[in-house]
Amino acid sequence: MAFRVEFSELAAEEFRKLDKPVRERIARKLQTVALNPSRYLTRLSSVEAFKLRVGNYRAIVDVAWEQKMIYVLSVGHRSTVYR
């Protein structure tokens, strides 16, 4: 069963500001990740979250394994998303 993907308000705003081709790539990748999150996500060392790599862009996500939900916390270029 696939995980549900939800965006925080901040992540939704950041996502809307991205160029359309980048948004489409990230959306496709999130659909793929929803099928098997443990395969595509890498744990961050500084916080209890995961990163998803999509070219030069990153999505910072939290996963609720029991509820089968992926919560997108932040989305942006790799040079700024971790700040």
mmCIF file of the N, C-alpha and C atoms, coordinates in Angstrom:
data_MODEL
# 
_entry.id   MODEL 
# 
loop_
_atom_site.group_PDB 
_atom_site.id 
_atom_site.type_symbol 
_atom_site.label_atom_id 
_atom_site.label_alt_id 
_atom_site.label_comp_id 
_atom_site.label_asym_id 
_atom_site.label_entity_id 
_atom_site.label_seq_id 
_atom_site.pdbx_PDB_ins_code 
_atom_site.Cartn_x 
_atom_site.Cartn_y 
_atom_site.Cartn_z 
_atom_site.occupancy 
_atom_site.B_iso_or_equiv 
_atom_site.pdbx_formal_charge 
_atom_site.auth_seq_id 
_atom_site.auth_comp_id 
_atom_site.auth_asym_id 
_atom_site.auth_atom_id 
_atom_site.pdbx_PDB_model_num 
ATOM 1   N N  . MET A 1 1  ? 0.838  -1.187 0.000   1.00 0.00 ? 1  MET A N  1 
ATOM 2   C CA . MET A 1 1  ? 0.000  0.000  0.000   1.00 0.00 ? 1  MET A CA 1 
ATOM 3   C C  . MET A 1 1  ? 0.881  1.246  0.000   1.00 0.00 ? 1  MET A C  1 
ATOM 4   N N  . ALA A 1 2  ? 0.528  2.213  -0.798  1.00 0.00 ? 2  ALA A N  1 
ATOM 5   C CA . ALA A 1 2  ? 1.323  3.431  -0.936  1.00 0.00 ? 2  ALA A CA 1 
ATOM 6   C C  . ALA A 1 2  ? 1.113  4.366  0.251   1.00 0.00 ? 2  ALA A C  1 
ATOM 7   N N  . PHE A 1 3  ? 2.134  5.137  0.541   1.00 0.00 ? 3  PHE A N  1 
ATOM 8   C CA . PHE A 1 3  ? 2.063  6.148  1.579   1.00 0.00 ? 3  PHE A CA 1 
ATOM 9   C C  . PHE A 1 3  ? 1.345  7.374  1.020   1.00 0.00 ? 3  PHE A C  1 
ATOM 10  N N  . ARG A 1 4  ? 0.698  8.129  1.897   1.00 0.00 ? 4  ARG A N  1 
ATOM 11  C CA . ARG A 1 4  ? 0.097  9.409  1.526   1.00 0.00 ? 4  ARG A CA 1 
ATOM 12  C C  . ARG A 1 4  ? 1.163  10.483 1.637   1.00 0.00 ? 4  ARG A C  1 
ATOM 13  N N  . VAL A 1 5  ? 1.146  11.476 0.758   1.00 0.00 ? 5  VAL A N  1 
ATOM 14  C CA . VAL A 1 5  ? 2.104  12.578 0.792   1.00 0.00 ? 5  VAL A CA 1 
ATOM 15  C C  . VAL A 1 5  ? 1.349  13.860 1.106   1.00 0.00 ? 5  VAL A C  1 
ATOM 16  N N  . GLU A 1 6  ? 1.812  14.580 2.144   1.00 0.00 ? 6  GLU A N  1 
ATOM 17  C CA . GLU A 1 6  ? 1.220  15.867 2.505   1.00 0.00 ? 6  GLU A CA 1 
ATOM 18  C C  . GLU A 1 6  ? 2.323  16.898 2.648   1.00 0.00 ? 6  GLU A C  1 
ATOM 19  N N  . PHE A 1 7  ? 2.009  18.147 2.312   1.00 0.00 ? 7  PHE A N  1 
ATOM 20  C CA . PHE A 1 7  ? 2.964  19.246 2.386   1.00 0.00 ? 7  PHE A CA 1 
ATOM 21  C C  . PHE A 1 7  ? 2.632  20.147 3.574   1.00 0.00 ? 7  PHE A C  1 
ATOM 22  N N  . SER A 1 8  ? 3.670  20.624 4.258   1.00 0.00 ? 8  SER A N  1 
ATOM 23  C CA . SER A 1 8  ? 3.465  21.666 5.265   1.00 0.00 ? 8  SER A CA 1 
ATOM 24  C C  . SER A 1 8  ? 3.166  22.965 4.512   1.00 0.00 ? 8  SER A C  1 
ATOM 25  N N  . GLU A 1 9  ? 2.684  23.973 5.208   1.00 0.00 ? 9  GLU A N  1 
ATOM 26  C CA . GLU A 1 9  ? 2.398  25.257 4.559   1.00 0.00 ? 9  GLU A CA 1 
ATOM 27  C C  . GLU A 1 9  ? 3.659  25.838 3.942   1.00 0.00 ? 9  GLU A C  1 
ATOM 28  N N  . LEU A 1 10 ? 4.772  25.776 4.679   1.00 0.00 ? 10 LEU A N  1 
ATOM 29  C CA . LEU A 1 10 ? 6.046  26.295 4.180   1.00 0.00 ? 10 LEU A CA 1 
ATOM 30  C C  . LEU A 1 10 ? 6.483  25.540 2.931   1.00 0.00 ? 10 LEU A C  1 
ATOM 31  N N  . ALA A 1 11 ? 6.414  24.226 2.969   1.00 0.00 ? 11 ALA A N  1 
ATOM 32  C CA . ALA A 1 11 ? 6.834  23.411 1.825   1.00 0.00 ? 11 ALA A CA 1 
ATOM 33  C C  . ALA A 1 11 ? 5.942  23.670 0.613   1.00 0.00 ? 11 ALA A C  1 
ATOM 34  N N  . ALA A 1 12 ? 4.648  23.838 0.837   1.00 0.00 ? 12 ALA A N  1 
ATOM 35  C CA . ALA A 1 12 ? 3.728  24.105 -0.273  1.00 0.00 ? 12 ALA A CA 1 
ATOM 36  C C  . ALA A 1 12 ? 4.067  25.432 -0.942  1.00 0.00 ? 12 ALA A C  1 
ATOM 37  N N  . GLU A 1 13 ? 4.389  26.438 -0.136  1.00 0.00 ? 13 GLU A N  1 
ATOM 38  C CA . GLU A 1 13 ? 4.762  27.742 -0.694  1.00 0.00 ? 13 GLU A CA 1 
ATOM 39  C C  . GLU A 1 13 ? 6.083  27.649 -1.456  1.00 0.00 ? 13 GLU A C  1 
ATOM 40  N N  . GLU A 1 14 ? 7.070  26.959 -0.873  1.00 0.00 ? 14 GLU A N  1 
ATOM 41  C CA . GLU A 1 14 ? 8.357  26.780 -1.552  1.00 0.00 ? 14 GLU A CA 1 
ATOM 42  C C  . GLU A 1 14 ? 8.170  26.012 -2.858  1.00 0.00 ? 14 GLU A C  1 
ATOM 43  N N  . PHE A 1 15 ? 7.319  25.015 -2.833  1.00 0.00 ? 15 PHE A N  1 
ATOM 44  C CA . PHE A 1 15 ? 7.051  24.188 -4.012  1.00 0.00 ? 15 PHE A CA 1 
ATOM 45  C C  . PHE A 1 15 ? 6.432  25.025 -5.132  1.00 0.00 ? 15 PHE A C  1 
ATOM 46  N N  . ARG A 1 16 ? 5.470  25.885 -4.785  1.00 0.00 ? 16 ARG A N  1 
ATOM 47  C CA . ARG A 1 16 ? 4.813  26.738 -5.785  1.00 0.00 ? 16 ARG A CA 1 
ATOM 48  C C  . ARG A 1 16 ? 5.787  27.706 -6.441  1.00 0.00 ? 16 ARG A C  1 
ATOM 49  N N  . LYS A 1 17 ? 6.830  28.127 -5.722  1.00 0.00 ? 17 LYS A N  1 
ATOM 50  C CA . LYS A 1 17 ? 7.792  29.095 -6.254  1.00 0.00 ? 17 LYS A CA 1 
ATOM 51  C C  . LYS A 1 17 ? 8.780  28.475 -7.243  1.00 0.00 ? 17 LYS A C  1 
ATOM 52  N N  . LEU A 1 18 ? 8.871  27.157 -7.279  1.00 0.00 ? 18 LEU A N  1 
ATOM 53  C CA . LEU A 1 18 ? 9.807  26.489 -8.184  1.00 0.00 ? 18 LEU A CA 1 
ATOM 54  C C  . LEU A 1 18 ? 9.298  26.547 -9.622  1.00 0.00 ? 18 LEU A C  1 
ATOM 55  N N  . ASP A 1 19 ? 10.230 26.426 -10.575 1.00 0.00 ? 19 ASP A N  1 
ATOM 56  C CA . ASP A 1 19 ? 9.851  26.371 -11.986 1.00 0.00 ? 19 ASP A CA 1 
ATOM 57  C C  . ASP A 1 19 ? 8.999  25.131 -12.238 1.00 0.00 ? 19 ASP A C  1 
ATOM 58  N N  . LYS A 1 20 ? 8.121  25.219 -13.223 1.00 0.00 ? 20 LYS A N  1 
ATOM 59  C CA . LYS A 1 20 ? 7.190  24.120 -13.499 1.00 0.00 ? 20 LYS A CA 1 
ATOM 60  C C  . LYS A 1 20 ? 7.892  22.790 -13.780 1.00 0.00 ? 20 LYS A C  1 
ATOM 61  N N  . PRO A 1 21 ? 8.959  22.751 -14.610 1.00 0.00 ? 21 PRO A N  1 
ATOM 62  C CA . PRO A 1 21 ? 9.618  21.453 -14.847 1.00 0.00 ? 21 PRO A CA 1 
ATOM 63  C C  . PRO A 1 21 ? 10.197 20.838 -13.571 1.00 0.00 ? 21 PRO A C  1 
ATOM 64  N N  . VAL A 1 22 ? 10.711 21.672 -12.683 1.00 0.00 ? 22 VAL A N  1 
ATOM 65  C CA . VAL A 1 22 ? 11.271 21.187 -11.411 1.00 0.00 ? 22 VAL A CA 1 
ATOM 66  C C  . VAL A 1 22 ? 10.149 20.649 -10.534 1.00 0.00 ? 22 VAL A C  1 
ATOM 67  N N  . ARG A 1 23 ? 9.035  21.379 -10.472 1.00 0.00 ? 23 ARG A N  1 
ATOM 68  C CA . ARG A 1 23 ? 7.873  20.914 -9.694  1.00 0.00 ? 23 ARG A CA 1 
ATOM 69  C C  . ARG A 1 23 ? 7.398  19.553 -10.188 1.00 0.00 ? 23 ARG A C  1 
ATOM 70  N N  . GLU A 1 24 ? 7.340  19.390 -11.504 1.00 0.00 ? 24 GLU A N  1 
ATOM 71  C CA . GLU A 1 24 ? 6.879  18.117 -12.067 1.00 0.00 ? 24 GLU A CA 1 
ATOM 72  C C  . GLU A 1 24 ? 7.830  16.978 -11.720 1.00 0.00 ? 24 GLU A C  1 
ATOM 73  N N  . ARG A 1 25 ? 9.149  17.233 -11.779 1.00 0.00 ? 25 ARG A N  1 
ATOM 74  C CA . ARG A 1 25 ? 10.135 16.201 -11.429 1.00 0.00 ? 25 ARG A CA 1 
ATOM 75  C C  . ARG A 1 25 ? 10.003 15.791 -9.974  1.00 0.00 ? 25 ARG A C  1 
ATOM 76  N N  . ILE A 1 26 ? 9.847  16.781 -9.097  1.00 0.00 ? 26 ILE A N  1 
ATOM 77  C CA . ILE A 1 26 ? 9.720  16.492 -7.666  1.00 0.00 ? 26 ILE A CA 1 
ATOM 78  C C  . ILE A 1 26 ? 8.421  15.732 -7.397  1.00 0.00 ? 26 ILE A C  1 
ATOM 79  N N  . ALA A 1 27 ? 7.337  16.135 -8.037  1.00 0.00 ? 27 ALA A N  1 
ATOM 80  C CA . ALA A 1 27 ? 6.049  15.452 -7.841  1.00 0.00 ? 27 ALA A CA 1 
ATOM 81  C C  . ALA A 1 27 ? 6.131  13.997 -8.298  1.00 0.00 ? 27 ALA A C  1 
ATOM 82  N N  . ARG A 1 28 ? 6.761  13.753 -9.450  1.00 0.00 ? 28 ARG A N  1 
ATOM 83  C CA . ARG A 1 28 ? 6.916  12.372 -9.933  1.00 0.00 ? 28 ARG A CA 1 
ATOM 84  C C  . ARG A 1 28 ? 7.753  11.544 -8.970  1.00 0.00 ? 28 ARG A C  1 
ATOM 85  N N  . LYS A 1 29 ? 8.832  12.153 -8.453  1.00 0.00 ? 29 LYS A N  1 
ATOM 86  C CA . LYS A 1 29 ? 9.708  11.430 -7.524  1.00 0.00 ? 29 LYS A CA 1 
ATOM 87  C C  . LYS A 1 29 ? 8.959  11.116 -6.230  1.00 0.00 ? 29 LYS A C  1 
ATOM 88  N N  . LEU A 1 30 ? 8.154  12.049 -5.738  1.00 0.00 ? 30 LEU A N  1 
ATOM 89  C CA . LEU A 1 30 ? 7.380  11.803 -4.521  1.00 0.00 ? 30 LEU A CA 1 
ATOM 90  C C  . LEU A 1 30 ? 6.378  10.665 -4.725  1.00 0.00 ? 30 LEU A C  1 
ATOM 91  N N  . GLN A 1 31 ? 5.801  10.560 -5.918  1.00 0.00 ? 31 GLN A N  1 
ATOM 92  C CA . GLN A 1 31 ? 4.890  9.445  -6.208  1.00 0.00 ? 31 GLN A CA 1 
ATOM 93  C C  . GLN A 1 31 ? 5.634  8.119  -6.147  1.00 0.00 ? 31 GLN A C  1 
ATOM 94  N N  . THR A 1 32 ? 6.855  8.106  -6.676  1.00 0.00 ? 32 THR A N  1 
ATOM 95  C CA . THR A 1 32 ? 7.675  6.890  -6.639  1.00 0.00 ? 32 THR A CA 1 
ATOM 96  C C  . THR A 1 32 ? 8.050  6.536  -5.211  1.00 0.00 ? 32 THR A C  1 
ATOM 97  N N  . VAL A 1 33 ? 8.443  7.542  -4.447  1.00 0.00 ? 33 VAL A N  1 
ATOM 98  C CA . VAL A 1 33 ? 8.854  7.328  -3.056  1.00 0.00 ? 33 VAL A CA 1 
ATOM 99  C C  . VAL A 1 33 ? 7.687  6.820  -2.221  1.00 0.00 ? 33 VAL A C  1 
ATOM 100 N N  . ALA A 1 34 ? 6.488  7.262  -2.524  1.00 0.00 ? 34 ALA A N  1 
ATOM 101 C CA . ALA A 1 34 ? 5.309  6.841  -1.762  1.00 0.00 ? 34 ALA A CA 1 
ATOM 102 C C  . ALA A 1 34 ? 5.096  5.328  -1.828  1.00 0.00 ? 34 ALA A C  1 
ATOM 103 N N  . LEU A 1 35 ? 5.611  4.690  -2.857  1.00 0.00 ? 35 LEU A N  1 
ATOM 104 C CA . LEU A 1 35 ? 5.468  3.239  -2.985  1.00 0.00 ? 35 LEU A CA 1 
ATOM 105 C C  . LEU A 1 35 ? 6.448  2.476  -2.102  1.00 0.00 ? 35 LEU A C  1 
ATOM 106 N N  . ASN A 1 36 ? 7.648  3.044  -1.870  1.00 0.00 ? 36 ASN A N  1 
ATOM 107 C CA . ASN A 1 36 ? 8.675  2.374  -1.060  1.00 0.00 ? 36 ASN A CA 1 
ATOM 108 C C  . ASN A 1 36 ? 9.637  3.416  -0.476  1.00 0.00 ? 36 ASN A C  1 
ATOM 109 N N  . PRO A 1 37 ? 9.241  4.128  0.581   1.00 0.00 ? 37 PRO A N  1 
ATOM 110 C CA . PRO A 1 37 ? 10.050 5.222  1.118   1.00 0.00 ? 37 PRO A CA 1 
ATOM 111 C C  . PRO A 1 37 ? 11.447 4.812  1.580   1.00 0.00 ? 37 PRO A C  1 
ATOM 112 N N  . SER A 1 38 ? 11.589 3.662  2.165   1.00 0.00 ? 38 SER A N  1 
ATOM 113 C CA . SER A 1 38 ? 12.892 3.281  2.721   1.00 0.00 ? 38 SER A CA 1 
ATOM 114 C C  . SER A 1 38 ? 13.955 3.117  1.641   1.00 0.00 ? 38 SER A C  1 
ATOM 115 N N  . ARG A 1 39 ? 13.544 2.910  0.420   1.00 0.00 ? 39 ARG A N  1 
ATOM 116 C CA . ARG A 1 39 ? 14.508 2.744  -0.671  1.00 0.00 ? 39 ARG A CA 1 
ATOM 117 C C  . ARG A 1 39 ? 15.107 4.073  -1.123  1.00 0.00 ? 39 ARG A C  1 
ATOM 118 N N  . TYR A 1 40 ? 14.345 5.156  -1.069  1.00 0.00 ? 40 TYR A N  1 
ATOM 119 C CA . TYR A 1 40 ? 14.761 6.418  -1.660  1.00 0.00 ? 40 TYR A CA 1 
ATOM 120 C C  . TYR A 1 40 ? 15.173 7.492  -0.660  1.00 0.00 ? 40 TYR A C  1 
ATOM 121 N N  . LEU A 1 41 ? 14.804 7.354  0.590   1.00 0.00 ? 41 LEU A N  1 
ATOM 122 C CA . LEU A 1 41 ? 15.067 8.404  1.572   1.00 0.00 ? 41 LEU A CA 1 
ATOM 123 C C  . LEU A 1 41 ? 16.353 8.138  2.334   1.00 0.00 ? 41 LEU A C  1 
ATOM 124 N N  . THR A 1 42 ? 17.073 9.222  2.633   1.00 0.00 ? 42 THR A N  1 
ATOM 125 C CA . THR A 1 42 ? 18.308 9.152  3.407   1.00 0.00 ? 42 THR A CA 1 
ATOM 126 C C  . THR A 1 42 ? 18.110 9.941  4.692   1.00 0.00 ? 42 THR A C  1 
ATOM 127 N N  . ARG A 1 43 ? 18.436 9.337  5.822   1.00 0.00 ? 43 ARG A N  1 
ATOM 128 C CA . ARG A 1 43 ? 18.261 10.002 7.116   1.00 0.00 ? 43 ARG A CA 1 
ATOM 129 C C  . ARG A 1 43 ? 19.249 11.154 7.260   1.00 0.00 ? 43 ARG A C  1 
ATOM 130 N N  . LEU A 1 44 ? 18.762 12.282 7.779   1.00 0.00 ? 44 LEU A N  1 
ATOM 131 C CA . LEU A 1 44 ? 19.626 13.424 8.074   1.00 0.00 ? 44 LEU A CA 1 
ATOM 132 C C  . LEU A 1 44 ? 20.245 13.234 9.448   1.00 0.00 ? 44 LEU A C  1 
ATOM 133 N N  . SER A 1 45 ? 21.482 13.649 9.599   1.00 0.00 ? 45 SER A N  1 
ATOM 134 C CA . SER A 1 45 ? 22.168 13.447 10.876  1.00 0.00 ? 45 SER A CA 1 
ATOM 135 C C  . SER A 1 45 ? 21.817 14.516 11.904  1.00 0.00 ? 45 SER A C  1 
ATOM 136 N N  . SER A 1 46 ? 21.490 15.728 11.451  1.00 0.00 ? 46 SER A N  1 
ATOM 137 C CA . SER A 1 46 ? 21.291 16.830 12.387  1.00 0.00 ? 46 SER A CA 1 
ATOM 138 C C  . SER A 1 46 ? 19.882 16.879 12.987  1.00 0.00 ? 46 SER A C  1 
ATOM 139 N N  . VAL A 1 47 ? 18.898 16.360 12.285  1.00 0.00 ? 47 VAL A N  1 
ATOM 140 C CA . VAL A 1 47 ? 17.510 16.378 12.770  1.00 0.00 ? 47 VAL A CA 1 
ATOM 141 C C  . VAL A 1 47 ? 16.863 15.027 12.482  1.00 0.00 ? 47 VAL A C  1 
ATOM 142 N N  . GLU A 1 48 ? 15.730 14.782 13.110  1.00 0.00 ? 48 GLU A N  1 
ATOM 143 C CA . GLU A 1 48 ? 15.017 13.524 12.872  1.00 0.00 ? 48 GLU A CA 1 
ATOM 144 C C  . GLU A 1 48 ? 14.130 13.681 11.644  1.00 0.00 ? 48 GLU A C  1 
ATOM 145 N N  . ALA A 1 49 ? 14.747 13.646 10.479  1.00 0.00 ? 49 ALA A N  1 
ATOM 146 C CA . ALA A 1 49 ? 14.026 13.771 9.216   1.00 0.00 ? 49 ALA A CA 1 
ATOM 147 C C  . ALA A 1 49 ? 14.829 13.059 8.139   1.00 0.00 ? 49 ALA A C  1 
ATOM 148 N N  . PHE A 1 50 ? 14.276 13.050 6.948   1.00 0.00 ? 50 PHE A N  1 
ATOM 149 C CA . PHE A 1 50 ? 14.923 12.399 5.820   1.00 0.00 ? 50 PHE A CA 1 
ATOM 150 C C  . PHE A 1 50 ? 15.051 13.392 4.682   1.00 0.00 ? 50 PHE A C  1 
ATOM 151 N N  . LYS A 1 51 ? 15.982 13.117 3.765   1.00 0.00 ? 51 LYS A N  1 
ATOM 152 C CA . LYS A 1 51 ? 16.093 13.941 2.569   1.00 0.00 ? 51 LYS A CA 1 
ATOM 153 C C  . LYS A 1 51 ? 15.796 13.080 1.357   1.00 0.00 ? 51 LYS A C  1 
ATOM 154 N N  . LEU A 1 52 ? 15.234 13.736 0.359   1.00 0.00 ? 52 LEU A N  1 
ATOM 155 C CA . LEU A 1 52 ? 14.971 13.107 -0.928  1.00 0.00 ? 52 LEU A CA 1 
ATOM 156 C C  . LEU A 1 52 ? 15.719 13.910 -1.973  1.00 0.00 ? 52 LEU A C  1 
ATOM 157 N N  . ARG A 1 53 ? 16.577 13.263 -2.713  1.00 0.00 ? 53 ARG A N  1 
ATOM 158 C CA . ARG A 1 53 ? 17.390 13.930 -3.726  1.00 0.00 ? 53 ARG A CA 1 
ATOM 159 C C  . ARG A 1 53 ? 16.675 13.855 -5.066  1.00 0.00 ? 53 ARG A C  1 
ATOM 160 N N  . VAL A 1 54 ? 16.500 15.028 -5.691  1.00 0.00 ? 54 VAL A N  1 
ATOM 161 C CA . VAL A 1 54 ? 15.909 15.117 -7.030  1.00 0.00 ? 54 VAL A CA 1 
ATOM 162 C C  . VAL A 1 54 ? 16.796 16.059 -7.833  1.00 0.00 ? 54 VAL A C  1 
ATOM 163 N N  . GLY A 1 55 ? 17.852 15.531 -8.435  1.00 0.00 ? 55 GLY A N  1 
ATOM 164 C CA . GLY A 1 55 ? 18.821 16.367 -9.142  1.00 0.00 ? 55 GLY A CA 1 
ATOM 165 C C  . GLY A 1 55 ? 19.502 17.297 -8.157  1.00 0.00 ? 55 GLY A C  1 
ATOM 166 N N  . ASN A 1 56 ? 19.472 18.605 -8.440  1.00 0.00 ? 56 ASN A N  1 
ATOM 167 C CA . ASN A 1 56 ? 20.068 19.595 -7.547  1.00 0.00 ? 56 ASN A CA 1 
ATOM 168 C C  . ASN A 1 56 ? 19.086 20.092 -6.492  1.00 0.00 ? 56 ASN A C  1 
ATOM 169 N N  . TYR A 1 57 ? 17.919 19.504 -6.423  1.00 0.00 ? 57 TYR A N  1 
ATOM 170 C CA . TYR A 1 57 ? 16.903 19.911 -5.459  1.00 0.00 ? 57 TYR A CA 1 
ATOM 171 C C  . TYR A 1 57 ? 16.739 18.837 -4.395  1.00 0.00 ? 57 TYR A C  1 
ATOM 172 N N  . ARG A 1 58 ? 16.284 19.271 -3.216  1.00 0.00 ? 58 ARG A N  1 
ATOM 173 C CA . ARG A 1 58 ? 16.080 18.356 -2.107  1.00 0.00 ? 58 ARG A CA 1 
ATOM 174 C C  . ARG A 1 58 ? 14.713 18.614 -1.492  1.00 0.00 ? 58 ARG A C  1 
ATOM 175 N N  . ALA A 1 59 ? 14.112 17.554 -1.022  1.00 0.00 ? 59 ALA A N  1 
ATOM 176 C CA . ALA A 1 59 ? 12.893 17.651 -0.220  1.00 0.00 ? 59 ALA A CA 1 
ATOM 177 C C  . ALA A 1 59 ? 13.234 17.079 1.148   1.00 0.00 ? 59 ALA A C  1 
ATOM 178 N N  . ILE A 1 60 ? 12.964 17.832 2.184   1.00 0.00 ? 60 ILE A N  1 
ATOM 179 C CA . ILE A 1 60 ? 13.155 17.370 3.555   1.00 0.00 ? 60 ILE A CA 1 
ATOM 180 C C  . ILE A 1 60 ? 11.800 16.854 4.023   1.00 0.00 ? 60 ILE A C  1 
ATOM 181 N N  . VAL A 1 61 ? 11.769 15.585 4.425   1.00 0.00 ? 61 VAL A N  1 
ATOM 182 C CA . VAL A 1 61 ? 10.491 14.957 4.764   1.00 0.00 ? 61 VAL A CA 1 
ATOM 183 C C  . VAL A 1 61 ? 10.570 14.249 6.109   1.00 0.00 ? 61 VAL A C  1 
ATOM 184 N N  . ASP A 1 62 ? 9.416  14.079 6.708   1.00 0.00 ? 62 ASP A N  1 
ATOM 185 C CA . ASP A 1 62 ? 9.265  13.263 7.906   1.00 0.00 ? 62 ASP A CA 1 
ATOM 186 C C  . ASP A 1 62 ? 8.328  12.119 7.524   1.00 0.00 ? 62 ASP A C  1 
ATOM 187 N N  . VAL A 1 63 ? 8.594  10.940 8.050   1.00 0.00 ? 63 VAL A N  1 
ATOM 188 C CA . VAL A 1 63 ? 7.783  9.775  7.695   1.00 0.00 ? 63 VAL A CA 1 
ATOM 189 C C  . VAL A 1 63 ? 7.095  9.234  8.945   1.00 0.00 ? 63 VAL A C  1 
ATOM 190 N N  . ALA A 1 64 ? 5.784  9.096  8.869   1.00 0.00 ? 64 ALA A N  1 
ATOM 191 C CA . ALA A 1 64 ? 5.011  8.434  9.921   1.00 0.00 ? 64 ALA A CA 1 
ATOM 192 C C  . ALA A 1 64 ? 4.748  7.021  9.411   1.00 0.00 ? 64 ALA A C  1 
ATOM 193 N N  . TRP A 1 65 ? 5.587  6.089  9.837   1.00 0.00 ? 65 TRP A N  1 
ATOM 194 C CA . TRP A 1 65 ? 5.540  4.726  9.298   1.00 0.00 ? 65 TRP A CA 1 
ATOM 195 C C  . TRP A 1 65 ? 4.224  4.023  9.608   1.00 0.00 ? 65 TRP A C  1 
ATOM 196 N N  . GLU A 1 66 ? 3.710  4.158  10.844  1.00 0.00 ? 66 GLU A N  1 
ATOM 197 C CA . GLU A 1 66 ? 2.470  3.475  11.206  1.00 0.00 ? 66 GLU A CA 1 
ATOM 198 C C  . GLU A 1 66 ? 1.263  4.045  10.463  1.00 0.00 ? 66 GLU A C  1 
ATOM 199 N N  . GLN A 1 67 ? 1.255  5.361  10.271  1.00 0.00 ? 67 GLN A N  1 
ATOM 200 C CA . GLN A 1 67 ? 0.138  6.008  9.574   1.00 0.00 ? 67 GLN A CA 1 
ATOM 201 C C  . GLN A 1 67 ? 0.312  5.982  8.059   1.00 0.00 ? 67 GLN A C  1 
ATOM 202 N N  . LYS A 1 68 ? 1.462  5.497  7.597   1.00 0.00 ? 68 LYS A N  1 
ATOM 203 C CA . LYS A 1 68 ? 1.775  5.444  6.160   1.00 0.00 ? 68 LYS A CA 1 
ATOM 204 C C  . LYS A 1 68 ? 1.612  6.817  5.519   1.00 0.00 ? 68 LYS A C  1 
ATOM 205 N N  . MET A 1 69 ? 2.341  7.802  6.094   1.00 0.00 ? 69 MET A N  1 
ATOM 206 C CA . MET A 1 69 ? 2.261  9.163  5.597   1.00 0.00 ? 69 MET A CA 1 
ATOM 207 C C  . MET A 1 69 ? 3.654  9.763  5.473   1.00 0.00 ? 69 MET A C  1 
ATOM 208 N N  . ILE A 1 70 ? 3.894  10.462 4.380   1.00 0.00 ? 70 ILE A N  1 
ATOM 209 C CA . ILE A 1 70 ? 5.127  11.219 4.168   1.00 0.00 ? 70 ILE A CA 1 
ATOM 210 C C  . ILE A 1 70 ? 4.748  12.683 4.246   1.00 0.00 ? 70 ILE A C  1 
ATOM 211 N N  . TYR A 1 71 ? 5.369  13.402 5.176   1.00 0.00 ? 71 TYR A N  1 
ATOM 212 C CA . TYR A 1 71 ? 5.060  14.805 5.403   1.00 0.00 ? 71 TYR A CA 1 
ATOM 213 C C  . TYR A 1 71 ? 6.234  15.640 4.909   1.00 0.00 ? 71 TYR A C  1 
ATOM 214 N N  . VAL A 1 72 ? 6.029  16.417 3.847   1.00 0.00 ? 72 VAL A N  1 
ATOM 215 C CA . VAL A 1 72 ? 7.090  17.234 3.257   1.00 0.00 ? 72 VAL A CA 1 
ATOM 216 C C  . VAL A 1 72 ? 7.230  18.510 4.083   1.00 0.00 ? 72 VAL A C  1 
ATOM 217 N N  . LEU A 1 73 ? 8.413  18.713 4.655   1.00 0.00 ? 73 LEU A N  1 
ATOM 218 C CA . LEU A 1 73 ? 8.670  19.864 5.520   1.00 0.00 ? 73 LEU A CA 1 
ATOM 219 C C  . LEU A 1 73 ? 9.238  21.051 4.762   1.00 0.00 ? 73 LEU A C  1 
ATOM 220 N N  . SER A 1 74 ? 10.098 20.786 3.765   1.00 0.00 ? 74 SER A N  1 
ATOM 221 C CA . SER A 1 74 ? 10.757 21.848 3.017   1.00 0.00 ? 74 SER A CA 1 
ATOM 222 C C  . SER A 1 74 ? 11.184 21.315 1.659   1.00 0.00 ? 74 SER A C  1 
ATOM 223 N N  . VAL A 1 75 ? 11.193 22.202 0.663   1.00 0.00 ? 75 VAL A N  1 
ATOM 224 C CA . VAL A 1 75 ? 11.622 21.849 -0.691  1.00 0.00 ? 75 VAL A CA 1 
ATOM 225 C C  . VAL A 1 75 ? 12.433 23.008 -1.232  1.00 0.00 ? 75 VAL A C  1 
ATOM 226 N N  . GLY A 1 76 ? 13.570 22.702 -1.874  1.00 0.00 ? 76 GLY A N  1 
ATOM 227 C CA . GLY A 1 76 ? 14.355 23.780 -2.465  1.00 0.00 ? 76 GLY A CA 1 
ATOM 228 C C  . GLY A 1 76 ? 15.654 23.297 -3.050  1.00 0.00 ? 76 GLY A C  1 
ATOM 229 N N  . HIS A 1 77 ? 16.412 24.257 -3.569  1.00 0.00 ? 77 HIS A N  1 
ATOM 230 C CA . HIS A 1 77 ? 17.723 23.947 -4.135  1.00 0.00 ? 77 HIS A CA 1 
ATOM 231 C C  . HIS A 1 77 ? 18.641 23.479 -3.016  1.00 0.00 ? 77 HIS A C  1 
ATOM 232 N N  . ARG A 1 78 ? 19.540 22.573 -3.340  1.00 0.00 ? 78 ARG A N  1 
ATOM 233 C CA . ARG A 1 78 ? 20.402 21.972 -2.318  1.00 0.00 ? 78 ARG A CA 1 
ATOM 234 C C  . ARG A 1 78 ? 21.285 22.989 -1.608  1.00 0.00 ? 78 ARG A C  1 
ATOM 235 N N  . SER A 1 79 ? 21.540 24.136 -2.237  1.00 0.00 ? 79 SER A N  1 
ATOM 236 C CA . SER A 1 79 ? 22.388 25.149 -1.605  1.00 0.00 ? 79 SER A CA 1 
ATOM 237 C C  . SER A 1 79 ? 21.663 25.915 -0.501  1.00 0.00 ? 79 SER A C  1 
ATOM 238 N N  . THR A 1 80 ? 20.335 25.878 -0.490  1.00 0.00 ? 80 THR A N  1 
ATOM 239 C CA . THR A 1 80 ? 19.595 26.669 0.499   1.00 0.00 ? 80 THR A CA 1 
ATOM 240 C C  . THR A 1 80 ? 18.633 25.871 1.373   1.00 0.00 ? 80 THR A C  1 
ATOM 241 N N  . VAL A 1 81 ? 18.280 24.671 0.987   1.00 0.00 ? 81 VAL A N  1 
ATOM 242 C CA . VAL A 1 81 ? 17.200 23.949 1.674   1.00 0.00 ? 81 VAL A CA 1 
ATOM 243 C C  . VAL A 1 81 ? 17.553 23.556 3.105   1.00 0.00 ? 81 VAL A C  1 
ATOM 244 N N  . TYR A 1 82 ? 18.820 23.397 3.418   1.00 0.00 ? 82 TYR A N  1 
ATOM 245 C CA . TYR A 1 82 ? 19.210 22.945 4.759   1.00 0.00 ? 82 TYR A CA 1 
ATOM 246 C C  . TYR A 1 82 ? 19.322 24.082 5.767   1.00 0.00 ? 82 TYR A C  1 
ATOM 247 N N  . ARG A 1 83 ? 19.156 25.301 5.341   1.00 0.00 ? 83 ARG A N  1 
ATOM 248 C CA . ARG A 1 83 ? 19.311 26.455 6.245   1.00 0.00 ? 83 ARG A CA 1 
ATOM 249 C C  . ARG A 1 83 ? 18.053 26.724 7.018   1.00 0.00 ? 83 ARG A C  1 
# 
